[in-house]
Amino acid sequence: MNKRKTVFVEGSISPAFIANSIEKHQTKTSIGAHDIFLGQVRADQIHGKIVQAIEYSAYTEMAENKFHEIRETTFQKFDLTCMHIYHSMGIVKAGEICLFVFVSSPHRKEAFKALEFLVEEIKKEVPIFGKEIFEDETHVWKVNS
Amino acid sequence: MKLKILYFGMISEITDCNEELIAVPDQCKVAQLEIFLKDTYINLQGLSFNIVVDKQISTSDMLLTSANEIALLPPFSGG
């Protein structure tokens, strides 16, 4: 029913891409509510150095399996019309978008609940690894809290 | 037998490669592999990681074969 979709995009996710994605839903008039989560790379200060970018890598095949499972579970749990997930691979600079999750439903409450569930599952279950890179080209590995 | 092991994130820095074939005794279980790897790569000791077999989280008593794809995954940090 729901064919496998590509989640990973190279580099950051542009505001224009997000706007275009919203625009594409104007023909789907059973939708009454969209909810969107945008993950943005933070310029954290770690041991006196400031994060300039995160370089993402993944166990791609397992990650795609997990995204598929999470999509199926979310569709079963919530009354959604559609769902889109995009995650960056490679370098994303501080201030740029690295995760775009977009859910649409006839009504707002389902959209709110589904979005929170989705984002939490993605953070917990998908084997993606972020390397926080500093200006002097040293790095630390990020761990989700 | 030989096992194909994939390394990701901070673990690939410790092992200094993204994948390798390692020789282990036949009938090797996940728990034995973990001990072997921690002996080989001292810096894996004290690090939190999961051993995934054929893209599924494994149990320590799982029997391994050379057909398995094994991966060492550090904590996730997507999003």
Backbone of each chain as ProteinMPNN parsed JSONL, in Angstrom:
{"seq_chain_A": "MNKRKTVFVEGSISPAFIANSIEKHQTKTSIGAHDIFLGQVRADQIHGKIVQAIEYSAYTEMAENKFHEIRETTFQKFDLTCMHIYHSMGIVKAGEICLFVFVSSPHRKEAFKALEFLVEEIKKEVPIFGKEIFEDETHVWKVNS", "coords_chain_A": {"N_chain_A": [[0.846, -1.196, 0.0], [1.694, 1.379, 1.06], [4.301, 2.522, -0.601], [7.909, 2.123, -0.496], [9.693, 4.948, 0.544], [12.079, 7.465, -0.271], [14.138, 8.754, 2.159], [16.514, 9.98, 2.876], [18.416, 12.883, 2.187], [20.968, 14.66, 0.474], [23.027, 16.815, 2.239], [21.765, 19.983, 3.602], [18.242, 20.701, 4.273], [16.309, 22.685, 2.304], [14.522, 25.805, 2.898], [12.918, 26.398, 0.687], [12.353, 23.911, -0.422], [10.743, 22.882, 1.573], [8.587, 24.667, 1.526], [7.629, 24.14, -1.023], [6.794, 21.535, -0.674], [4.64, 21.892, 1.061], [2.945, 23.314, -0.608], [2.271, 21.404, -2.521], [0.257, 19.996, -1.276], [-2.097, 21.316, -1.537], [-4.001, 20.427, -3.268], [-5.106, 18.312, -2.018], [-7.888, 18.08, -0.575], [-9.222, 16.902, 1.55], [-7.75, 17.183, 3.729], [-7.415, 18.846, 6.829], [-5.613, 19.747, 8.602], [-2.22, 20.395, 8.974], [0.897, 19.398, 10.358], [4.16, 20.272, 11.251], [7.525, 19.332, 11.813], [10.682, 20.713, 12.271], [13.975, 19.998, 12.373], [16.842, 21.616, 13.508], [20.258, 22.424, 13.132], [22.148, 23.006, 15.95], [24.318, 25.544, 17.255], [26.037, 24.5, 19.401], [27.966, 25.015, 22.399], [30.804, 23.341, 23.282], [33.052, 22.26, 25.586], [34.283, 24.788, 25.416], [34.422, 25.224, 22.677], [32.776, 26.013, 19.589], [30.108, 24.491, 17.866], [30.175, 24.086, 14.409], [29.029, 22.699, 12.343], [27.144, 19.714, 11.574], [28.047, 16.482, 10.633], [26.324, 14.01, 9.08], [25.966, 10.47, 9.155], [24.922, 7.112, 8.342], [23.641, 3.807, 9.018], [22.621, 2.812, 6.348], [20.788, 0.972, 5.027], [19.526, -0.362, 7.185], [18.486, 1.854, 8.464], [16.633, 2.782, 6.572], [14.856, 0.632, 6.581], [13.922, 0.923, 9.209], [12.724, 3.478, 9.126], [10.635, 2.851, 7.416], [9.179, 0.979, 8.955], [8.445, 2.635, 11.096], [6.845, 4.511, 9.799], [4.704, 2.823, 8.96], [3.683, 1.965, 11.453], [2.894, 4.428, 12.518], [0.898, 5.238, 10.736], [-0.953, 3.268, 11.346], [-1.613, 3.843, 13.999], [-2.643, 6.442, 14.055], [-5.017, 8.75, 12.611], [-4.189, 9.596, 9.737], [-3.749, 11.489, 6.727], [-1.57, 11.856, 5.05], [2.063, 11.529, 5.111], [5.348, 12.684, 5.479], [8.844, 12.263, 5.492], [12.033, 13.591, 5.795], [15.521, 13.365, 5.974], [18.744, 14.683, 6.563], [21.886, 13.764, 5.023], [25.45, 13.704, 5.289], [27.116, 16.911, 5.377], [25.7, 19.438, 7.412], [25.256, 22.768, 8.093], [25.444, 24.826, 11.1], [22.371, 26.203, 12.076], [21.049, 25.453, 9.817], [18.535, 23.281, 8.313], [18.023, 19.915, 9.243], [16.254, 17.862, 9.583], [13.039, 17.095, 8.471], [9.8, 16.701, 9.107], [6.556, 15.903, 8.242], [3.209, 15.881, 8.711], [-0.195, 15.163, 7.824], [-3.66, 15.556, 8.346], [-7.237, 15.007, 8.636], [-8.051, 16.399, 10.924], [-6.805, 18.524, 13.611], [-5.911, 17.413, 16.131], [-5.074, 14.746, 15.812], [-2.962, 15.134, 14.07], [-1.139, 16.609, 15.664], [-0.53, 14.72, 17.7], [0.463, 12.539, 16.239], [2.739, 13.611, 15.037], [4.489, 14.174, 17.175], [4.9, 11.585, 18.154], [6.135, 10.385, 15.911], [8.571, 11.886, 15.577], [9.884, 11.351, 17.981], [10.205, 8.564, 17.781], [11.87, 8.401, 15.538], [14.213, 9.609, 16.514], [14.917, 7.772, 18.464], [15.014, 5.183, 17.311], [16.283, 5.02, 14.789], [19.234, 4.24, 13.046], [21.264, 6.602, 12.854], [24.039, 8.778, 12.732], [25.633, 11.51, 14.194], [28.218, 13.754, 13.647], [29.683, 16.249, 15.388], [31.138, 19.11, 14.306], [33.847, 21.282, 14.869], [35.206, 24.663, 14.54], [37.985, 24.481, 14.331], [38.276, 22.118, 13.057], [38.333, 19.839, 14.634], [36.351, 17.308, 16.298], [33.34, 16.04, 17.963], [31.26, 13.228, 18.864], [27.831, 13.256, 18.537], [25.192, 12.511, 20.859], [21.924, 11.4, 21.204], [19.671, 12.749, 23.578]], "CA_chain_A": [[0.0, 0.0, 0.0], [2.613, 2.527, 1.101], [5.58, 2.095, -1.158], [9.072, 2.65, 0.208], [10.027, 6.3, 0.098], [13.427, 7.894, 0.045], [14.147, 9.678, 3.291], [17.773, 10.72, 2.985], [18.788, 13.882, 1.178], [22.35, 15.077, 0.677], [23.144, 18.19, 2.739], [20.651, 20.543, 4.372], [16.915, 20.747, 3.642], [16.125, 24.132, 2.098], [13.173, 26.339, 3.12], [12.159, 26.331, -0.571], [11.882, 22.523, -0.532], [9.654, 22.744, 2.55], [7.462, 25.453, 0.982], [7.124, 23.389, -2.176], [6.103, 20.361, -0.139], [3.352, 22.378, 1.574], [2.132, 23.709, -1.76], [1.782, 20.186, -3.19], [-0.904, 19.445, -0.563], [-3.293, 22.154, -1.718], [-5.005, 19.669, -4.033], [-5.68, 17.255, -1.153], [-8.794, 18.93, 0.207], [-9.77, 16.251, 2.754], [-6.866, 17.571, 4.838], [-7.789, 20.066, 7.548], [-4.536, 20.143, 9.516], [-0.844, 19.933, 8.777], [1.826, 19.739, 11.432], [5.518, 20.142, 10.708], [8.674, 19.46, 12.705], [11.942, 21.003, 11.589], [15.161, 19.901, 13.225], [17.861, 22.577, 13.059], [21.565, 22.184, 13.765], [22.453, 24.007, 16.983], [25.739, 25.881, 17.436], [26.335, 24.24, 20.814], [29.335, 25.231, 22.867], [31.258, 22.128, 23.97], [34.432, 22.463, 26.066], [34.807, 26.07, 24.956], [34.432, 25.353, 21.217], [31.407, 26.122, 19.076], [29.793, 23.585, 16.751], [29.969, 24.781, 13.123], [28.22, 21.859, 11.45], [27.079, 18.291, 11.901], [28.144, 15.578, 9.485], [25.513, 12.829, 9.352], [26.137, 9.212, 8.427], [23.896, 6.165, 8.792], [23.592, 2.43, 8.524], [21.535, 3.242, 5.461], [19.738, -0.042, 4.787], [18.752, -0.563, 8.413], [17.758, 3.104, 8.711], [15.47, 2.807, 5.678], [13.899, -0.337, 7.146], [13.32, 1.506, 10.423], [11.809, 4.546, 8.707], [9.456, 2.194, 6.861], [8.414, 0.431, 10.091], [7.882, 3.754, 11.869], [5.734, 5.024, 8.969], [3.573, 1.883, 9.017], [3.126, 2.032, 12.808], [2.235, 5.724, 12.713], [-0.358, 5.202, 9.975], [-1.91, 2.411, 12.062], [-2.011, 4.445, 15.281], [-3.268, 7.765, 13.937], [-5.827, 8.979, 11.414], [-3.438, 10.541, 8.91], [-3.952, 11.466, 5.278], [-0.248, 11.564, 4.51], [3.212, 11.686, 6.0], [6.61, 12.794, 4.743], [10.019, 12.37, 6.367], [13.312, 13.804, 5.101], [16.649, 13.551, 6.898], [19.998, 14.986, 5.862], [23.135, 13.013, 5.101], [26.566, 14.603, 5.007], [27.329, 18.122, 6.189], [24.662, 20.461, 7.582], [25.848, 23.83, 8.916], [24.628, 25.35, 12.193], [21.3, 27.081, 11.597], [20.342, 24.832, 8.687], [17.572, 22.234, 8.67], [18.527, 18.546, 9.01], [15.137, 16.908, 9.659], [11.746, 17.682, 8.077], [8.733, 15.708, 9.274], [5.352, 16.603, 7.795], [2.025, 15.008, 8.762], [-1.442, 15.819, 7.451], [-4.815, 14.814, 8.851], [-8.46, 15.823, 8.562], [-8.212, 17.231, 12.128], [-5.529, 18.92, 14.222], [-5.399, 16.653, 17.28], [-4.347, 13.577, 15.299], [-1.707, 15.619, 13.494], [-0.229, 16.936, 16.781], [-0.082, 13.497, 18.394], [1.25, 11.722, 15.31], [4.036, 14.241, 14.793], [5.354, 13.956, 18.334], [5.243, 10.162, 18.147], [7.079, 10.152, 14.809], [9.886, 12.483, 15.824], [10.51, 10.606, 19.078], [10.604, 7.256, 17.25], [13.021, 8.603, 14.647], [15.403, 9.868, 17.343], [15.23, 6.606, 19.287], [15.094, 3.889, 16.615], [16.937, 4.994, 13.472], [20.689, 4.306, 13.204], [21.893, 7.763, 12.219], [25.119, 9.217, 13.622], [25.993, 12.896, 13.908], [29.545, 14.187, 14.093], [29.659, 17.696, 15.578], [32.447, 19.59, 13.847], [34.204, 22.62, 15.339], [35.906, 25.513, 13.577], [39.371, 24.012, 14.161], [38.161, 20.814, 12.378], [38.182, 18.72, 15.559], [34.931, 16.95, 16.384], [32.839, 15.081, 18.954], [30.08, 12.512, 18.352], [26.584, 13.641, 19.22], [24.357, 11.423, 21.373], [20.576, 11.92, 21.488], [19.26, 12.605, 24.985]], "C_chain_A": [[0.887, 1.253, 0.0], [3.966, 2.089, 0.579], [6.73, 2.769, -0.41], [9.42, 4.018, -0.353], [11.457, 6.631, 0.501], [13.365, 8.964, 1.13], [15.386, 10.575, 3.246], [17.988, 11.683, 1.823], [20.21, 14.345, 1.502], [22.377, 16.54, 1.125], [21.868, 18.672, 3.418], [19.351, 20.526, 3.56], [16.534, 22.221, 3.527], [14.702, 24.561, 2.429], [12.312, 26.259, 1.856], [11.577, 24.928, -0.781], [10.667, 22.307, 0.37], [8.402, 23.475, 2.037], [6.807, 24.708, -0.175], [6.314, 22.171, -1.731], [4.718, 20.752, 0.404], [2.408, 22.666, 0.399], [1.505, 22.495, -2.46], [0.514, 19.627, -2.539], [-2.185, 20.25, -0.781], [-4.38, 21.457, -2.535], [-5.684, 18.6, -3.181], [-6.632, 17.913, -0.156], [-9.524, 18.2, 1.329], [-8.93, 16.611, 3.983], [-7.372, 18.864, 5.477], [-6.668, 20.58, 8.419], [-3.21, 19.546, 9.081], [-0.08, 20.227, 10.057], [3.225, 19.394, 10.931], [6.544, 20.244, 11.828], [9.906, 19.714, 11.852], [13.069, 20.903, 12.607], [16.245, 20.796, 12.65], [19.156, 22.32, 13.812], [21.911, 23.36, 14.69], [23.95, 24.268, 17.046], [26.08, 25.733, 18.914], [27.772, 24.607, 21.137], [29.736, 24.02, 23.7], [32.736, 22.306, 24.306], [35.059, 23.719, 25.438], [34.855, 26.251, 23.444], [32.997, 25.302, 20.684], [31.215, 25.228, 17.846], [29.48, 24.411, 15.495], [29.014, 24.013, 12.211], [28.116, 20.465, 12.053], [27.204, 17.504, 10.602], [27.404, 14.29, 9.842], [25.951, 11.643, 8.505], [25.096, 8.249, 8.993], [24.234, 4.765, 8.343], [22.372, 2.439, 7.601], [20.417, 2.205, 5.312], [18.873, -0.278, 6.023], [17.907, 0.677, 8.715], [16.504, 3.163, 7.833], [14.409, 1.807, 6.123], [13.159, 0.263, 8.338], [12.339, 2.618, 10.064], [10.509, 3.935, 8.177], [8.562, 1.651, 7.981], [7.713, 1.547, 10.867], [6.696, 4.372, 11.111], [4.49, 4.144, 9.098], [2.884, 1.975, 10.382], [2.342, 3.324, 13.009], [0.919, 5.774, 11.954], [-1.413, 4.355, 10.683], [-2.462, 3.093, 13.31], [-2.838, 5.71, 15.139], [-4.011, 7.899, 12.604], [-5.148, 10.052, 10.547], [-3.78, 10.381, 7.44], [-2.615, 11.199, 4.579], [0.868, 11.976, 5.465], [4.484, 11.749, 5.154], [7.752, 12.983, 5.736], [11.25, 12.561, 5.485], [14.388, 14.042, 6.148], [17.919, 13.777, 6.086], [21.042, 13.895, 6.045], [24.257, 14.001, 4.783], [26.501, 15.85, 5.87], [26.1, 19.037, 6.205], [25.218, 21.513, 8.546], [24.891, 24.25, 10.029], [23.61, 26.334, 11.624], [20.522, 26.506, 10.438], [19.476, 23.662, 9.173], [18.124, 20.851, 8.28], [17.424, 17.492, 9.064], [13.831, 17.644, 9.377], [10.715, 16.562, 8.16], [7.404, 16.438, 9.102], [4.186, 15.62, 7.838], [0.777, 15.824, 8.445], [-2.61, 14.915, 7.827], [-6.075, 15.642, 8.603], [-8.553, 16.812, 9.73], [-6.901, 17.408, 12.895], [-5.002, 17.962, 15.277], [-4.609, 15.419, 16.851], [-2.984, 13.999, 14.75], [-0.695, 15.931, 14.6], [0.361, 15.672, 17.393], [0.841, 12.67, 17.505], [2.648, 12.3, 15.127], [4.992, 13.994, 15.958], [5.83, 12.499, 18.388], [6.333, 9.878, 17.109], [8.484, 10.652, 15.118], [10.615, 11.724, 16.935], [10.999, 9.232, 18.598], [11.845, 7.369, 16.366], [14.296, 8.77, 15.473], [15.876, 8.601, 18.052], [15.636, 5.386, 18.451], [15.976, 3.858, 15.369], [18.458, 5.185, 13.621], [21.349, 5.382, 12.336], [22.893, 8.319, 13.238], [25.573, 10.61, 13.213], [27.35, 13.252, 14.502], [29.518, 15.704, 14.18], [31.052, 18.255, 15.312], [32.664, 21.035, 14.312], [35.009, 23.369, 14.277], [37.334, 25.029, 13.311], [39.432, 22.593, 13.569], [38.266, 19.604, 13.31], [36.686, 18.416, 15.67], [34.627, 16.117, 17.627], [31.623, 14.397, 18.324], [28.879, 12.852, 19.202], [25.864, 12.379, 19.698], [22.993, 12.016, 21.706], [20.224, 11.707, 22.95], [17.816, 12.143, 25.049]], "O_chain_A": [[0.84, 2.07, -0.92], [4.693, 1.362, 1.255], [6.567, 3.817, 0.215], [9.44, 4.221, -1.567], [11.967, 6.125, 1.501], [12.63, 9.946, 1.018], [15.317, 11.769, 3.54], [17.774, 11.351, 0.657], [20.6, 14.41, 2.668], [21.81, 17.404, 0.456], [20.999, 17.873, 3.767], [19.359, 20.361, 2.34], [16.447, 22.924, 4.534], [13.767, 23.777, 2.263], [11.099, 26.071, 1.95], [10.451, 24.778, -1.256], [9.701, 21.645, -0.008], [7.293, 22.947, 2.115], [5.582, 24.657, -0.284], [5.294, 21.826, -2.328], [3.746, 20.019, 0.22], [1.231, 22.304, 0.424], [0.368, 22.549, -2.926], [-0.224, 18.87, -3.171], [-3.24, 19.891, -0.259], [-5.544, 21.855, -2.493], [-6.712, 18.047, -3.572], [-6.241, 18.258, 0.959], [-10.363, 18.799, 2.001], [-9.338, 16.378, 5.121], [-7.708, 19.832, 4.794], [-6.732, 21.701, 8.925], [-3.099, 18.342, 8.851], [-0.379, 21.194, 10.758], [3.441, 18.371, 10.282], [6.456, 21.123, 12.685], [10.147, 19.035, 10.854], [13.1, 21.647, 13.587], [16.536, 20.746, 11.455], [19.135, 22.03, 15.008], [21.959, 24.519, 14.278], [24.757, 23.348, 16.911], [26.374, 26.716, 19.594], [28.666, 24.529, 20.294], [29.092, 23.706, 24.701], [33.567, 22.48, 23.415], [36.207, 23.704, 24.994], [35.277, 27.302, 22.963], [32.128, 24.64, 21.251], [32.034, 25.211, 16.927], [28.638, 25.309, 15.518], [28.287, 24.604, 11.413], [28.897, 20.089, 12.926], [26.555, 17.817, 9.604], [27.786, 13.571, 10.766], [26.261, 11.776, 7.321], [24.463, 8.54, 10.008], [25.011, 4.561, 7.411], [21.255, 2.121, 8.01], [19.238, 2.532, 5.455], [17.65, -0.381, 5.928], [16.766, 0.569, 9.163], [15.435, 3.552, 8.303], [13.213, 2.089, 6.055], [11.941, 0.132, 8.463], [11.248, 2.693, 10.63], [9.42, 4.438, 8.454], [7.345, 1.837, 7.96], [6.547, 1.423, 11.244], [5.676, 4.713, 11.71], [3.382, 4.634, 9.314], [1.658, 2.052, 10.461], [1.26, 3.319, 13.596], [-0.072, 6.294, 12.467], [-2.605, 4.663, 10.638], [-3.638, 2.939, 13.639], [-3.65, 6.02, 16.011], [-3.674, 7.249, 11.615], [-5.48, 11.235, 10.612], [-4.065, 9.28, 6.969], [-2.545, 10.412, 3.634], [0.652, 12.661, 6.464], [4.665, 10.958, 4.228], [7.646, 13.754, 6.69], [11.482, 11.795, 4.549], [14.2, 14.815, 7.087], [18.136, 13.14, 5.055], [21.081, 13.203, 7.062], [24.044, 15.002, 4.098], [25.911, 15.849, 6.951], [25.537, 19.366, 5.16], [25.602, 21.194, 9.671], [23.68, 24.056, 9.923], [23.943, 27.185, 10.799], [19.45, 27.007, 10.1], [19.657, 23.137, 10.271], [18.613, 20.643, 7.17], [17.631, 16.355, 8.639], [13.554, 18.687, 9.971], [10.751, 15.604, 7.387], [7.16, 17.463, 9.739], [4.169, 14.64, 7.092], [0.698, 17.013, 8.754], [-2.564, 13.697, 7.656], [-5.986, 16.85, 8.384], [-9.063, 17.921, 9.568], [-6.01, 16.561, 12.837], [-3.799, 17.708, 15.338], [-3.591, 15.087, 17.458], [-1.983, 13.309, 14.942], [0.475, 15.563, 14.49], [1.572, 15.558, 17.581], [1.868, 12.165, 17.957], [3.628, 11.558, 15.068], [6.156, 13.649, 15.756], [7.004, 12.223, 18.635], [7.325, 9.211, 17.402], [9.465, 9.93, 14.94], [11.819, 11.482, 16.841], [12.087, 8.795, 18.972], [12.752, 6.54, 16.438], [15.324, 8.16, 15.18], [17.075, 8.382, 18.22], [16.522, 4.634, 18.857], [16.38, 2.78, 14.932], [18.915, 6.15, 14.233], [21.897, 5.118, 11.266], [22.633, 8.33, 14.441], [25.862, 10.865, 12.043], [27.594, 13.073, 15.695], [29.349, 16.38, 13.165], [32.016, 17.919, 16.001], [31.789, 21.89, 14.169], [35.431, 22.802, 13.269], [37.834, 25.152, 12.193], [40.482, 21.951, 13.573], [38.286, 18.466, 12.841], [35.855, 19.185, 15.186], [35.528, 15.565, 18.259], [31.03, 14.913, 17.377], [28.911, 12.748, 20.428], [25.91, 11.333, 19.051], [22.909, 13.022, 22.411], [20.445, 10.629, 23.501], [17.274, 11.96, 26.139]]}, "seq_chain_B": "MKLKILYFGMISEITDCNEELIAVPDQCKVAQLEIFLKDTYINLQGLSFNIVVDKQISTSDMLLTSANEIALLPPFSGG", "coords_chain_B": {"N_chain_B": [[35.715, -19.729, 11.098], [34.819, -16.866, 9.051], [33.698, -13.602, 9.84], [31.737, -10.914, 8.664], [32.026, -7.622, 9.588], [30.515, -4.54, 10.247], [31.289, -1.138, 10.922], [30.272, 1.815, 12.615], [29.958, 5.425, 12.936], [31.377, 6.772, 15.892], [32.568, 4.383, 16.511], [33.793, 3.436, 14.2], [35.961, 5.064, 14.142], [37.457, 4.159, 16.252], [38.097, 1.575, 15.418], [39.316, 2.153, 13.113], [38.437, 1.601, 10.554], [35.739, 0.985, 8.214], [34.603, -1.44, 7.709], [35.316, -4.947, 8.169], [36.7, -8.275, 7.797], [36.635, -10.768, 10.175], [38.287, -13.452, 11.834], [36.795, -16.042, 13.597], [36.084, -18.657, 16.033], [34.114, -21.511, 14.896], [30.583, -21.81, 15.605], [30.385, -19.507, 17.052], [29.056, -17.178, 19.325], [27.074, -14.171, 19.843], [27.839, -12.989, 22.282], [30.452, -13.976, 22.635], [31.709, -12.874, 20.43], [31.552, -10.188, 21.099], [33.279, -10.061, 23.322], [35.669, -10.767, 22.063], [35.982, -8.602, 20.288], [36.217, -6.458, 22.073], [38.584, -7.13, 23.279], [40.304, -6.909, 21.124], [39.995, -4.268, 20.311], [40.698, -2.078, 22.49], [39.601, 0.366, 23.209], [36.907, 0.07, 22.845], [35.927, -0.881, 25.157], [33.925, 0.052, 27.851], [32.424, 1.66, 26.306], [29.212, 2.471, 25.049], [27.392, 0.335, 23.015], [25.484, -1.271, 20.383], [25.154, -4.578, 19.127], [24.26, -5.524, 16.007], [22.546, -7.875, 14.09], [22.098, -8.872, 10.861], [20.603, -6.544, 10.501], [18.952, -6.461, 12.692], [18.409, -5.966, 16.182], [20.463, -7.835, 18.317], [20.563, -10.813, 20.453], [22.541, -11.898, 23.263], [23.048, -14.631, 23.209], [22.802, -15.439, 20.629], [23.552, -17.423, 17.821], [26.187, -17.16, 15.519], [26.789, -16.971, 11.947], [28.829, -17.236, 8.954], [27.306, -16.115, 7.015], [25.94, -14.028, 8.071], [25.322, -10.486, 8.337], [26.98, -8.326, 10.283], [26.804, -5.632, 12.561], [28.263, -2.951, 14.385], [26.848, -0.641, 16.411], [27.004, 2.61, 17.593], [25.55, 4.902, 20.094], [22.522, 6.411, 18.869], [22.059, 9.403, 16.893], [20.289, 10.936, 15.317], [18.304, 13.517, 13.699]], "CA_chain_B": [[34.92, -19.04, 10.076], [35.032, -15.416, 9.031], [32.488, -12.783, 9.964], [31.836, -9.548, 8.144], [31.563, -6.685, 10.612], [30.457, -3.128, 9.832], [31.463, -0.208, 12.038], [29.663, 3.12, 12.326], [30.132, 6.568, 13.832], [32.592, 6.822, 16.705], [33.204, 3.054, 16.533], [34.679, 3.307, 13.036], [37.222, 5.759, 14.458], [38.213, 3.283, 17.152], [38.599, 0.421, 14.645], [40.045, 2.74, 11.987], [37.915, 1.12, 9.266], [34.27, 0.909, 8.189], [34.226, -2.848, 7.75], [36.422, -5.9, 8.064], [36.406, -9.688, 8.022], [37.443, -11.268, 11.282], [38.225, -14.904, 12.011], [36.341, -16.479, 14.932], [35.785, -20.102, 16.019], [32.744, -21.899, 14.529], [29.631, -21.778, 16.735], [30.594, -18.271, 17.826], [27.834, -16.452, 19.686], [27.223, -12.711, 19.932], [28.582, -12.648, 23.506], [31.883, -14.253, 22.401], [32.194, -11.869, 19.482], [31.711, -8.923, 21.832], [34.515, -10.179, 24.117], [36.78, -10.739, 21.107], [36.147, -7.232, 19.766], [36.696, -5.584, 23.154], [40.002, -7.455, 23.465], [41.04, -6.404, 19.959], [39.936, -2.799, 20.336], [40.573, -1.759, 23.921], [38.77, 1.558, 23.399], [35.477, -0.292, 22.848], [35.539, -1.147, 26.545], [33.367, 1.243, 28.491], [31.601, 2.4, 25.346], [27.893, 1.869, 24.864], [27.075, 0.042, 21.618], [24.635, -2.429, 20.098], [25.554, -5.463, 18.035], [23.088, -5.774, 15.185], [22.773, -8.994, 13.167], [21.149, -8.763, 9.741], [19.823, -5.324, 10.72], [18.065, -6.61, 13.852], [19.115, -5.993, 17.463], [20.738, -9.244, 18.629], [20.672, -11.228, 21.854], [23.923, -12.338, 23.481], [23.217, -16.069, 22.952], [22.534, -15.725, 19.213], [24.64, -18.112, 17.122], [26.534, -16.417, 14.296], [27.37, -17.711, 10.827], [29.531, -16.335, 8.039], [26.327, -15.464, 6.142], [25.355, -12.862, 8.746], [25.939, -9.159, 8.293], [27.013, -7.872, 11.679], [27.165, -4.209, 12.644], [28.403, -2.35, 15.717], [26.229, 0.683, 16.345], [27.075, 3.464, 18.789], [24.258, 5.574, 20.327], [21.994, 7.118, 17.69], [21.958, 10.856, 17.065], [19.581, 11.548, 14.201], [17.359, 14.59, 13.97]], "C_chain_B": [[35.216, -17.54, 10.137], [33.692, -14.687, 9.088], [32.747, -11.401, 9.383], [31.22, -8.597, 9.167], [31.599, -5.264, 10.051], [30.565, -2.242, 11.074], [30.911, 1.159, 11.652], [30.049, 4.165, 13.363], [31.45, 6.488, 14.595], [33.304, 5.468, 16.732], [34.16, 2.881, 15.355], [35.984, 4.087, 13.233], [38.103, 4.898, 15.356], [38.846, 2.135, 16.362], [39.428, 0.87, 13.44], [39.658, 2.106, 10.639], [36.391, 1.048, 9.36], [33.76, -0.524, 8.174], [35.459, -3.722, 7.674], [35.88, -7.316, 8.229], [37.258, -10.133, 9.195], [37.226, -12.769, 11.444], [37.826, -15.215, 13.447], [36.117, -18.0, 14.876], [34.356, -20.358, 15.518], [31.88, -21.907, 15.788], [29.805, -20.541, 17.618], [29.25, -17.6, 18.094], [28.138, -14.959, 19.809], [28.076, -12.326, 21.148], [30.092, -12.863, 23.324], [32.491, -13.228, 21.452], [32.46, -10.549, 20.201], [33.007, -8.94, 22.653], [35.74, -10.068, 23.199], [37.055, -9.308, 20.627], [36.689, -6.286, 20.834], [38.162, -5.868, 23.495], [40.848, -6.857, 22.341], [41.125, -4.884, 19.986], [39.627, -2.356, 21.769], [39.606, -0.588, 24.156], [37.264, 1.281, 23.282], [34.976, -0.556, 24.265], [35.034, 0.15, 27.171], [32.536, 2.097, 27.56], [30.261, 1.682, 25.203], [27.669, 1.598, 23.374], [26.164, -1.171, 21.506], [25.268, -3.259, 18.994], [24.28, -5.863, 17.295], [23.442, -6.893, 14.202], [21.68, -8.963, 12.103], [20.11, -7.663, 9.994], [18.794, -5.436, 11.848], [18.931, -6.606, 15.116], [19.26, -7.459, 17.915], [20.587, -9.517, 20.121], [22.045, -11.88, 22.022], [24.129, -13.83, 23.172], [22.971, -16.451, 21.491], [23.779, -16.327, 18.548], [24.906, -17.403, 15.791], [27.037, -17.36, 13.213], [28.02, -16.706, 9.882], [28.57, -15.649, 7.067], [25.732, -14.201, 6.764], [26.086, -11.571, 8.399], [25.826, -8.576, 9.702], [27.439, -6.413, 11.698], [27.265, -3.784, 14.094], [27.899, -0.917, 15.653], [26.398, 1.441, 17.656], [25.703, 4.123, 19.016], [23.828, 6.403, 19.11], [21.927, 8.629, 17.96], [21.357, 11.528, 15.829], [18.726, 12.715, 14.657], [17.956, 15.905, 14.352]], "O_chain_B": [[35.771, -17.023, 11.107], [32.705, -15.096, 8.477], [33.807, -10.805, 9.574], [30.062, -8.741, 9.558], [32.591, -4.845, 9.456], [30.012, -2.551, 12.129], [31.06, 1.605, 10.515], [30.413, 3.849, 14.495], [32.497, 6.181, 14.026], [34.514, 5.412, 16.954], [35.211, 2.255, 15.49], [36.986, 3.809, 12.574], [39.329, 4.905, 15.24], [39.995, 1.767, 16.608], [40.144, 0.076, 12.83], [40.46, 2.082, 9.705], [35.828, 1.05, 10.455], [32.628, -0.794, 8.574], [36.508, -3.304, 7.184], [34.773, -7.53, 8.723], [38.467, -9.903, 9.211], [36.131, -13.284, 11.22], [38.436, -14.72, 14.395], [35.976, -18.564, 13.79], [33.481, -19.511, 15.698], [32.395, -21.999, 16.902], [29.416, -20.539, 18.786], [28.415, -17.474, 17.198], [29.295, -14.545, 19.869], [28.932, -11.446, 21.056], [30.905, -12.061, 23.783], [33.621, -12.774, 21.636], [33.461, -9.88, 19.946], [33.744, -7.954, 22.677], [36.71, -9.377, 23.511], [38.203, -8.867, 20.568], [37.516, -5.421, 20.545], [38.891, -4.981, 23.939], [41.954, -6.366, 22.57], [42.173, -4.295, 19.721], [38.473, -2.274, 22.189], [38.891, -0.549, 25.157], [36.446, 2.149, 23.582], [33.78, -0.47, 24.546], [35.651, 1.206, 27.029], [32.004, 3.132, 27.962], [30.189, 0.454, 25.233], [27.746, 2.517, 22.559], [26.084, -1.991, 22.421], [25.844, -2.722, 18.048], [23.36, -6.451, 17.865], [24.496, -6.866, 13.565], [20.49, -9.019, 12.414], [18.918, -7.831, 9.737], [17.881, -4.617, 11.95], [20.03, -7.159, 15.133], [18.293, -8.22, 17.893], [20.496, -8.599, 20.937], [22.639, -12.355, 21.054], [25.253, -14.253, 22.903], [22.934, -17.634, 21.15], [24.892, -15.82, 18.689], [23.982, -17.089, 15.041], [27.627, -18.402, 13.5], [27.802, -15.499, 9.985], [28.96, -14.712, 6.37], [25.099, -13.402, 6.075], [27.299, -11.561, 8.195], [24.733, -8.366, 10.229], [28.324, -6.005, 10.946], [26.462, -4.195, 14.932], [28.45, -0.083, 14.934], [25.981, 0.963, 18.711], [24.789, 3.924, 18.216], [24.652, 7.007, 18.422], [21.761, 9.066, 19.099], [21.852, 12.553, 15.36], [18.457, 12.881, 15.847], [17.226, 16.866, 14.598]]}, "name": "protein", "num_of_chains": 2, "seq": "MNKRKTVFVEGSISPAFIANSIEKHQTKTSIGAHDIFLGQVRADQIHGKIVQAIEYSAYTEMAENKFHEIRETTFQKFDLTCMHIYHSMGIVKAGEICLFVFVSSPHRKEAFKALEFLVEEIKKEVPIFGKEIFEDETHVWKVNSMKLKILYFGMISEITDCNEELIAVPDQCKVAQLEIFLKDTYINLQGLSFNIVVDKQISTSDMLLTSANEIALLPPFSGG"}
